[in-house]
Amino acid sequence: MTPHLIVEPLADHAGLCPVVAQWFRNEWPRWYGPGGPGDADADAAAYAASRTRLPVGVVAFERGVPVGLAALKAEGLPTHPHLTPWAAAGYVVPSRRGRGIGAALLRELVRLAGTLGFPRVYCGTATAVRLLQREGWQQIDTVRHDGEALAIFCTSAVVPVQTEKP
């Protein structure tokens, strides 16, 4: 992993929403590009709106420069409405990929889920299978979504964060 990497709530850096929205448009043009069904600006703003309820985003910084983002959201795939929360919007700047930033973002999402009281985190992906496997996630299903095969992964049980009793 990069030695100068920190991951913080996007809510603490809401001014980055235009950058995040552009990342979304660049990475997922079929969804966020012209004519696509997604709204990159609205999604970035939603991920920056809170640190204590879903949806919530985290941003990775390397030496103070934003280099990646990930989010937890309540809804995932329509085939699995009973599962929540979902790791989503996993993005790392292309020139910084392969250096552990995605793994750090995932670990922070799992930690955050525990603080919010969720025992597990789910993720549907066609592109991050090896990353999730390396991080110890278990594949629980495969579905077809928008014409492509997606593997659905789940963390093992998340240990809830203990809070001090008054």
PyMOL commands that set and color helices and strands:
alter all, ss='L'
color gray80, all
select helices_A, chain A and resi 10-27+29-32+40-48+94-96+101-115+129-134
alter helices_A, ss='H'
color red, helices_A
select strands_A, chain A and resi 5-9+56-62+65-73+86-92+122-125+138-145+148-154
alter strands_A, ss='S'
color yellow, strands_A
deselect
rebuild
show_as cartoon
